Amino acid sequence: MKKIEIFDPAMCCSSGVCGVEVDQKLVEFAADVDWARQNGAHIERFNLSQQPLVFAARAVVKGMLERSGQEALPLTLLDDEIALAGRYPTRIELARWAGIALPAPQEPSSGNCCSGGKCC
């Protein structure tokens, strides 16, 4: 199985899902990581404010930060190679990298939907 590593920007806690103003993107990403782990993915996250030595010790991460600055974070490595920079991966990307099959989308039944193609 492939190793997925996420190098987060400096955050107040390990997940970033804390404090008074919680970023919804971080909530969704944390849920996606939990889902992927429950389905067998090997994912590690590192927080710049809590684990700066990990960032400095990894040549690929250090080099990216030297070239692009903190705008490159979050940085995702897939088997020690840069897979994504500047945003968090989606559930679909995590699934593809980890070899997890996604369930087929469910078609809503016609009796439960409102007009306009959106379900209530």
Summary of the structure (lengths in Angstrom):
residues: 120
radius of gyration: 17.2
end to end distance: 39.2
largest distance: 57.2
contacts: 306
relative contact order: 0.20
helix: 38%
strand: 19%
